[in-house]
Amino acid sequence: MSEPLLEIQNLKKNFKVGLSNVVAVDDISFNIAKYDSVSIVGESGSGKTTLANLILGVEKQTSGSIRYNGEEIDFSNKGLRKTIQFVQQNPLSSLNPKKTIYQTLELPLKIHNICQRKEIKNKIIQLLQYVDLDESYLERHPYSLSGGQRQRISVARALACEPEIIIFDEPTSALDVLIQLKILNLLSELKEKLQLTYIFITHDLAVVRNISNKTIVMNKGRIVEMNNTQKVFESPKEEYTKELIRSIPTITEEEEKIKP
């Protein structure tokens, strides 16, 4: 059996809040294989966002290990920062309003030396094509785009680094349901086309049902359930998971037509 792409072992993160010691991530372990699409699900305060920050190197764990391709993650390694990319919840706040879409996508290409200078424009056009946008968007600014278009640009920016893993933090929560489904459909297509590994951080099980092969449910910093996504939905073991599933809105016929 091949080595996991990402290996989390006995991971723990404590925060000092006044005189109290708050355990945000409490001794969790799991593996992610290459080409997996894994959803980490839980309500606010469950520890899922802290877990994502630990994987991204934004926070330093109190104890435990995070290994990528068998080696301890070290984000001082520029190559590793390129390999694991992040798409934020609110694309408007993560995109520089003063920069055009061309400038936004140009920056990671230059930082990581993805291509030669003379190839940059063609590479940017290719990135836009990946997310179903054309070159008419090159000189536009984020404020002139719809929420769905901005999220597509955020995805294109992550793809510019030619990553192996992309972490999505509530990638569709700011979008209406129909646009959510279109974005999820796009992400499914990109995963297959570019052979990517996905990690989704979300409170909404409806988002992950058709895009993840594995689901991890977190509550109060601990993993309470972990299984392939179909089994989590068909035979959840924990009452907390059952409550999350019961909270899923009913999908309409129109939404059903464009499911991923």
C-alpha atoms as a printed R data frame, in Angstrom:
    type eleno elety resid chain resno       x      y       z
1   ATOM     1    CA   MET     A     1   0.000  0.000   0.000
2   ATOM     2    CA   SER     A     2   1.360  3.415  -0.987
3   ATOM     3    CA   GLU     A     3   2.260  6.030   1.611
4   ATOM     4    CA   PRO     A     4  -0.448  8.642   2.370
5   ATOM     5    CA   LEU     A     5  -0.084 12.001   0.665
6   ATOM     6    CA   LEU     A     6  -0.974 13.784   3.920
7   ATOM     7    CA   GLU     A     7  -0.669 12.126   7.331
8   ATOM     8    CA   ILE     A     8  -2.029 13.700  10.519
9   ATOM     9    CA   GLN     A     9  -0.897 12.011  13.718
10  ATOM    10    CA   ASN     A    10  -2.055 12.838  17.283
11  ATOM    11    CA   LEU     A    11  -2.499 16.487  16.369
12  ATOM    12    CA   LYS     A    12  -3.323 18.892  19.170
13  ATOM    13    CA   LYS     A    13  -3.685 22.662  19.375
14  ATOM    14    CA   ASN     A    14  -4.234 24.623  22.583
15  ATOM    15    CA   PHE     A    15  -4.963 28.339  22.898
16  ATOM    16    CA   LYS     A    16  -4.586 30.542  25.957
17  ATOM    17    CA   VAL     A    17  -7.762 32.552  26.554
18  ATOM    18    CA   GLY     A    18  -7.196 34.662  29.643
19  ATOM    19    CA   LEU     A    19  -6.241 32.209  32.366
20  ATOM    20    CA   SER     A    20  -7.913 29.288  30.604
21  ATOM    21    CA   ASN     A    21  -6.391 26.734  28.265
22  ATOM    22    CA   VAL     A    22  -8.753 26.015  25.344
23  ATOM    23    CA   VAL     A    23  -8.218 22.825  23.351
24  ATOM    24    CA   ALA     A    24  -9.214 23.641  19.755
25  ATOM    25    CA   VAL     A    25  -7.903 20.422  18.176
26  ATOM    26    CA   ASP     A    26  -7.746 17.447  20.492
27  ATOM    27    CA   ASP     A    27  -5.475 14.535  19.569
28  ATOM    28    CA   ILE     A    28  -6.771 13.738  16.084
29  ATOM    29    CA   SER     A    29  -5.287 11.394  13.478
30  ATOM    30    CA   PHE     A    30  -6.204 10.625   9.877
31  ATOM    31    CA   ASN     A    31  -4.618 10.099   6.459
32  ATOM    32    CA   ILE     A    32  -5.425 11.584   3.069
33  ATOM    33    CA   ALA     A    33  -4.483  9.625  -0.039
34  ATOM    34    CA   LYS     A    34  -3.484 11.131  -3.360
35  ATOM    35    CA   TYR     A    35  -6.538 12.215  -5.406
36  ATOM    36    CA   ASP     A    36  -8.832 12.014  -2.363
37  ATOM    37    CA   SER     A    37 -11.582 14.562  -1.872
38  ATOM    38    CA   VAL     A    38 -12.037 14.851   1.886
39  ATOM    39    CA   SER     A    39 -14.586 16.965   3.712
40  ATOM    40    CA   ILE     A    40 -14.002 18.048   7.296
41  ATOM    41    CA   VAL     A    41 -17.433 18.881   8.650
42  ATOM    42    CA   GLY     A    42 -18.649 20.480  11.860
43  ATOM    43    CA   GLU     A    43 -20.421 23.440  13.353
44  ATOM    44    CA   SER     A    44 -18.666 26.683  14.309
45  ATOM    45    CA   GLY     A    45 -16.220 25.971  17.128
46  ATOM    46    CA   SER     A    46 -15.754 22.322  16.158
47  ATOM    47    CA   GLY     A    47 -12.046 22.852  15.393
48  ATOM    48    CA   LYS     A    48 -12.201 22.355  11.635
49  ATOM    49    CA   THR     A    49 -10.857 25.810  10.701
50  ATOM    50    CA   THR     A    50  -8.028 25.533  13.245
51  ATOM    51    CA   LEU     A    51  -7.184 22.161  11.712
52  ATOM    52    CA   ALA     A    52  -6.989 23.764   8.255
53  ATOM    53    CA   ASN     A    53  -4.732 26.518   9.628
54  ATOM    54    CA   LEU     A    54  -2.425 23.886  11.106
55  ATOM    55    CA   ILE     A    55  -2.157 22.060   7.778
56  ATOM    56    CA   LEU     A    56  -1.473 25.375   6.006
57  ATOM    57    CA   GLY     A    57   1.160 26.425   8.546
58  ATOM    58    CA   VAL     A    58  -0.826 29.474   9.669
59  ATOM    59    CA   GLU     A    59  -0.868 28.052  13.208
60  ATOM    60    CA   LYS     A    60   1.741 25.867  14.891
61  ATOM    61    CA   GLN     A    61   0.488 22.707  16.574
62  ATOM    62    CA   THR     A    62   0.952 22.200  20.314
63  ATOM    63    CA   SER     A    63   1.871 18.572  19.686
64  ATOM    64    CA   GLY     A    64   1.539 15.866  17.064
65  ATOM    65    CA   SER     A    65   2.726 15.803  13.476
66  ATOM    66    CA   ILE     A    66   1.637 16.709   9.948
67  ATOM    67    CA   ARG     A    67   3.523 14.847   7.232
68  ATOM    68    CA   TYR     A    68   3.375 15.461   3.492
69  ATOM    69    CA   ASN     A    69   4.759 12.701   1.259
70  ATOM    70    CA   GLY     A    70   6.310 11.122   4.334
71  ATOM    71    CA   GLU     A    71   8.129 14.246   5.561
72  ATOM    72    CA   GLU     A    72   7.230 16.680   8.327
73  ATOM    73    CA   ILE     A    73   5.635 19.790   6.848
74  ATOM    74    CA   ASP     A    74   7.969 22.800   6.798
75  ATOM    75    CA   PHE     A    75   6.414 25.927   5.307
76  ATOM    76    CA   SER     A    76   9.740 27.725   5.179
77  ATOM    77    CA   ASN     A    77  10.101 25.550   2.071
78  ATOM    78    CA   LYS     A    78   8.806 27.736  -0.778
79  ATOM    79    CA   GLY     A    79   8.065 24.653  -2.894
80  ATOM    80    CA   LEU     A    80   5.717 23.303  -0.242
81  ATOM    81    CA   ARG     A    81   3.796 26.593  -0.074
82  ATOM    82    CA   LYS     A    82   3.234 26.232  -3.808
83  ATOM    83    CA   THR     A    83   2.084 22.616  -3.486
84  ATOM    84    CA   ILE     A    84  -0.659 23.214  -0.878
85  ATOM    85    CA   GLN     A    85  -3.016 26.038  -1.839
86  ATOM    86    CA   PHE     A    86  -5.975 27.649  -0.082
87  ATOM    87    CA   VAL     A    87  -9.295 29.057  -1.355
88  ATOM    88    CA   GLN     A    88 -10.988 31.295   1.200
89  ATOM    89    CA   GLN     A    89 -14.628 31.609   2.141
90  ATOM    90    CA   ASN     A    90 -15.126 35.178   0.936
91  ATOM    91    CA   PRO     A    91 -13.400 35.837  -2.403
92  ATOM    92    CA   LEU     A    92 -14.110 39.567  -2.271
93  ATOM    93    CA   SER     A    93 -12.029 39.985   0.887
94  ATOM    94    CA   SER     A    94  -9.221 37.737  -0.417
95  ATOM    95    CA   LEU     A    95  -8.836 39.487  -3.801
96  ATOM    96    CA   ASN     A    96  -7.033 42.837  -3.966
97  ATOM    97    CA   PRO     A    97  -9.658 45.357  -5.207
98  ATOM    98    CA   LYS     A    98  -6.948 47.539  -6.790
99  ATOM    99    CA   LYS     A    99  -5.565 44.771  -8.991
100 ATOM   100    CA   THR     A   100  -7.019 43.579 -12.265
101 ATOM   101    CA   ILE     A   101  -7.712 39.893 -12.770
102 ATOM   102    CA   TYR     A   102  -4.607 39.751 -14.968
103 ATOM   103    CA   GLN     A   103  -2.459 41.170 -12.141
104 ATOM   104    CA   THR     A   104  -4.083 38.851  -9.573
105 ATOM   105    CA   LEU     A   105  -3.234 35.745 -11.597
106 ATOM   106    CA   GLU     A   106   0.156 37.049 -12.718
107 ATOM   107    CA   LEU     A   107   1.517 37.381  -9.172
108 ATOM   108    CA   PRO     A   108   1.670 33.675  -8.167
109 ATOM   109    CA   LEU     A   109   3.086 32.782 -11.587
110 ATOM   110    CA   LYS     A   110   5.995 35.191 -10.979
111 ATOM   111    CA   ILE     A   111   6.528 34.327  -7.295
112 ATOM   112    CA   HIS     A   112   6.797 30.610  -8.000
113 ATOM   113    CA   ASN     A   113   8.470 30.869 -11.417
114 ATOM   114    CA   ILE     A   114   5.741 28.781 -13.011
115 ATOM   115    CA   CYS     A   115   6.515 29.897 -16.542
116 ATOM   116    CA   GLN     A   116   8.719 32.252 -18.531
117 ATOM   117    CA   ARG     A   117   7.695 35.912 -18.699
118 ATOM   118    CA   LYS     A   118   6.738 35.662 -22.371
119 ATOM   119    CA   GLU     A   119   4.353 32.782 -21.546
120 ATOM   120    CA   ILE     A   120   2.523 34.527 -18.692
121 ATOM   121    CA   LYS     A   121  -0.422 35.925 -20.662
122 ATOM   122    CA   ASN     A   122  -1.164 32.606 -22.348
123 ATOM   123    CA   LYS     A   123  -0.928 30.850 -18.976
124 ATOM   124    CA   ILE     A   124  -3.393 33.327 -17.437
125 ATOM   125    CA   ILE     A   125  -5.826 32.799 -20.320
126 ATOM   126    CA   GLN     A   126  -5.517 29.041 -19.752
127 ATOM   127    CA   LEU     A   127  -6.283 29.507 -16.034
128 ATOM   128    CA   LEU     A   128  -9.406 31.505 -16.916
129 ATOM   129    CA   GLN     A   129 -10.467 28.773 -19.323
130 ATOM   130    CA   TYR     A   130 -10.079 26.205 -16.543
131 ATOM   131    CA   VAL     A   131 -12.747 28.076 -14.554
132 ATOM   132    CA   ASP     A   132 -15.019 28.734 -17.568
133 ATOM   133    CA   LEU     A   133 -14.138 32.419 -17.994
134 ATOM   134    CA   ASP     A   134 -12.642 34.080 -21.082
135 ATOM   135    CA   GLU     A   135  -9.974 36.711 -21.666
136 ATOM   136    CA   SER     A   136 -12.533 39.533 -21.546
137 ATOM   137    CA   TYR     A   137 -12.080 39.316 -17.751
138 ATOM   138    CA   LEU     A   138  -8.356 40.151 -17.828
139 ATOM   139    CA   GLU     A   139  -8.690 43.901 -17.212
140 ATOM   140    CA   ARG     A   140 -11.662 43.742 -14.875
141 ATOM   141    CA   HIS     A   141 -11.494 44.247 -11.101
142 ATOM   142    CA   PRO     A   142 -13.026 42.023  -8.410
143 ATOM   143    CA   TYR     A   143 -15.738 44.545  -7.480
144 ATOM   144    CA   SER     A   144 -17.157 44.335 -11.032
145 ATOM   145    CA   LEU     A   145 -17.684 40.572 -10.797
146 ATOM   146    CA   SER     A   146 -20.494 38.492  -9.346
147 ATOM   147    CA   GLY     A   147 -19.887 36.317  -6.286
148 ATOM   148    CA   GLY     A   148 -19.636 33.193  -8.423
149 ATOM   149    CA   GLN     A   149 -17.181 34.853 -10.822
150 ATOM   150    CA   ARG     A   150 -15.002 36.031  -7.936
151 ATOM   151    CA   GLN     A   151 -14.894 32.524  -6.524
152 ATOM   152    CA   ARG     A   152 -13.854 31.200  -9.942
153 ATOM   153    CA   ILE     A   153 -10.983 33.712  -9.952
154 ATOM   154    CA   SER     A   154  -9.954 32.536  -6.464
155 ATOM   155    CA   VAL     A   155  -9.861 28.958  -7.761
156 ATOM   156    CA   ALA     A   156  -7.847 30.051 -10.837
157 ATOM   157    CA   ARG     A   157  -5.349 31.820  -8.548
158 ATOM   158    CA   ALA     A   158  -4.872 28.615  -6.540
159 ATOM   159    CA   LEU     A   159  -4.418 26.619  -9.747
160 ATOM   160    CA   ALA     A   160  -1.752 29.082 -10.938
161 ATOM   161    CA   CYS     A   161   0.695 27.500  -8.479
162 ATOM   162    CA   GLU     A   162   0.136 24.043  -9.987
163 ATOM   163    CA   PRO     A   163  -0.677 22.587  -6.556
164 ATOM   164    CA   GLU     A   164  -1.165 18.997  -5.513
165 ATOM   165    CA   ILE     A   165  -3.577 19.815  -2.663
166 ATOM   166    CA   ILE     A   166  -6.190 22.567  -2.460
167 ATOM   167    CA   ILE     A   167  -7.918 23.379   0.836
168 ATOM   168    CA   PHE     A   168 -11.308 25.085   0.516
169 ATOM   169    CA   ASP     A   169 -12.785 26.958   3.485
170 ATOM   170    CA   GLU     A   170 -16.579 27.128   3.064
171 ATOM   171    CA   PRO     A   171 -16.060 27.769  -0.675
172 ATOM   172    CA   THR     A   172 -19.730 28.221  -1.542
173 ATOM   173    CA   SER     A   173 -21.277 29.593   1.661
174 ATOM   174    CA   ALA     A   174 -21.495 33.169   0.318
175 ATOM   175    CA   LEU     A   175 -23.281 32.031  -2.869
176 ATOM   176    CA   ASP     A   176 -26.909 31.205  -3.619
177 ATOM   177    CA   VAL     A   177 -27.807 27.539  -4.002
178 ATOM   178    CA   LEU     A   178 -27.797 27.350  -7.797
179 ATOM   179    CA   ILE     A   179 -24.392 29.061  -8.054
180 ATOM   180    CA   GLN     A   180 -23.095 26.775  -5.283
181 ATOM   181    CA   LEU     A   181 -23.958 23.738  -7.365
182 ATOM   182    CA   LYS     A   182 -22.294 25.174 -10.467
183 ATOM   183    CA   ILE     A   183 -19.082 25.895  -8.533
184 ATOM   184    CA   LEU     A   184 -19.074 22.386  -7.035
185 ATOM   185    CA   ASN     A   185 -19.594 20.936 -10.507
186 ATOM   186    CA   LEU     A   186 -16.630 22.977 -11.764
187 ATOM   187    CA   LEU     A   187 -14.445 21.778  -8.879
188 ATOM   188    CA   SER     A   188 -15.334 18.156  -9.628
189 ATOM   189    CA   GLU     A   189 -14.328 18.602 -13.267
190 ATOM   190    CA   LEU     A   190 -11.041 20.310 -12.341
191 ATOM   191    CA   LYS     A   191 -10.158 17.586  -9.866
192 ATOM   192    CA   GLU     A   192 -10.441 14.922 -12.557
193 ATOM   193    CA   LYS     A   193  -8.733 17.008 -15.262
194 ATOM   194    CA   LEU     A   194  -5.763 18.124 -13.138
195 ATOM   195    CA   GLN     A   195  -5.502 15.109 -10.787
196 ATOM   196    CA   LEU     A   196  -5.906 17.187  -7.632
197 ATOM   197    CA   THR     A   197  -6.444 16.324  -3.977
198 ATOM   198    CA   TYR     A   198  -9.127 18.356  -2.186
199 ATOM   199    CA   ILE     A   199  -9.827 19.168   1.460
200 ATOM   200    CA   PHE     A   200 -13.129 20.927   2.160
201 ATOM   201    CA   ILE     A   201 -13.766 22.731   5.443
202 ATOM   202    CA   THR     A   202 -17.513 23.212   5.882
203 ATOM   203    CA   HIS     A   203 -20.448 23.162   8.274
204 ATOM   204    CA   ASP     A   204 -22.801 22.094   5.476
205 ATOM   205    CA   LEU     A   205 -23.065 18.399   4.635
206 ATOM   206    CA   ALA     A   206 -25.137 19.245   1.546
207 ATOM   207    CA   VAL     A   207 -22.039 20.809  -0.021
208 ATOM   208    CA   VAL     A   208 -19.902 17.684   0.331
209 ATOM   209    CA   ARG     A   209 -22.335 14.906  -0.471
210 ATOM   210    CA   ASN     A   210 -21.553 14.780  -4.183
211 ATOM   211    CA   ILE     A   211 -17.922 15.900  -4.240
212 ATOM   212    CA   SER     A   212 -16.166 14.042  -1.395
213 ATOM   213    CA   ASN     A   213 -15.224 10.398  -1.216
214 ATOM   214    CA   LYS     A   214 -14.379 10.680   2.495
215 ATOM   215    CA   THR     A   215 -16.006 12.676   5.288
216 ATOM   216    CA   ILE     A   216 -14.582 13.527   8.708
217 ATOM   217    CA   VAL     A   217 -17.030 14.911  11.277
218 ATOM   218    CA   MET     A   218 -15.573 17.066  14.068
219 ATOM   219    CA   ASN     A   219 -17.151 18.254  17.298
220 ATOM   220    CA   LYS     A   220 -15.424 20.128  20.135
221 ATOM   221    CA   GLY     A   221 -11.982 19.569  18.642
222 ATOM   222    CA   ARG     A   222 -12.297 15.807  18.214
223 ATOM   223    CA   ILE     A   223 -13.153 13.500  15.325
224 ATOM   224    CA   VAL     A   224 -16.485 11.896  16.174
225 ATOM   225    CA   GLU     A   225 -17.015 10.070  12.885
226 ATOM   226    CA   MET     A   226 -14.867  9.237   9.849
227 ATOM   227    CA   ASN     A   227 -15.852  7.091   6.897
228 ATOM   228    CA   ASN     A   228 -16.429  7.170   3.178
229 ATOM   229    CA   THR     A   229 -19.053  9.785   2.412
230 ATOM   230    CA   GLN     A   230 -21.741  7.384   1.236
231 ATOM   231    CA   LYS     A   231 -21.587  5.413   4.490
232 ATOM   232    CA   VAL     A   232 -21.673  8.593   6.584
233 ATOM   233    CA   PHE     A   233 -24.921  9.567   4.892
234 ATOM   234    CA   GLU     A   234 -26.517  6.136   4.722
235 ATOM   235    CA   SER     A   235 -25.583  4.819   8.167
236 ATOM   236    CA   PRO     A   236 -24.199  7.536  10.469
237 ATOM   237    CA   LYS     A   237 -23.113  6.160  13.835
238 ATOM   238    CA   GLU     A   238 -23.048  9.304  15.965
239 ATOM   239    CA   GLU     A   239 -26.076 11.354  17.000
240 ATOM   240    CA   TYR     A   240 -24.156 14.555  16.198
241 ATOM   241    CA   THR     A   241 -23.687 13.386  12.593
242 ATOM   242    CA   LYS     A   242 -27.356 12.448  12.367
243 ATOM   243    CA   GLU     A   243 -28.330 15.959  13.479
244 ATOM   244    CA   LEU     A   244 -26.112 17.514  10.800
245 ATOM   245    CA   ILE     A   245 -27.693 15.289   8.153
246 ATOM   246    CA   ARG     A   246 -31.215 16.145   9.321
247 ATOM   247    CA   SER     A   247 -30.369 19.837   8.907
248 ATOM   248    CA   ILE     A   248 -29.640 19.491   5.166
249 ATOM   249    CA   PRO     A   249 -32.171 21.513   3.098
250 ATOM   250    CA   THR     A   250 -34.261 19.600   0.571
251 ATOM   251    CA   ILE     A   251 -32.948 20.010  -2.970
252 ATOM   252    CA   THR     A   252 -35.337 21.317  -5.643
253 ATOM   253    CA   GLU     A   253 -35.877 19.780  -9.092
254 ATOM   254    CA   GLU     A   254 -34.058 22.723 -10.718
255 ATOM   255    CA   GLU     A   255 -31.059 22.257  -8.424
256 ATOM   256    CA   GLU     A   256 -31.078 18.495  -9.037
257 ATOM   257    CA   LYS     A   257 -30.522 19.065 -12.775
258 ATOM   258    CA   ILE     A   258 -27.126 20.715 -12.248
259 ATOM   259    CA   LYS     A   259 -25.753 18.584  -9.422
260 ATOM   260    CA   PRO     A   260 -22.107 17.576  -9.898
